[in-house]
Amino acid sequence: MNNIVKKGIIYSMLGIMQLGIGASVIEASPRHNDHQRYEHHQSNRDHRIQEERERHEREMQRREHEEEREWQERQDREKAHHEEVMRTIGGLALLYILANN
């Protein structure tokens, strides 16, 4: 009887250890679904950055009716706006990464 109890305890401990090792391996493995969401987010972010750069280029060009001073003022406002939008896009990407890790 004593021998059976010892074997039962040993096999139970081995089973618990295997279960723990298996759980840690599963937890450490990359998750396919998270990877797809990250790629979708990255693609969306790249698209937003591209759109913002195109919009910024259009706004920085001088218009036919504009005087030099008005154009310079508009360029200054546009530069500030562009930097703010780019910081926002970058900040959202950082928050997404931090929230999903």
Beta strands, then each sheet from edge to edge (+ up, - down):
end
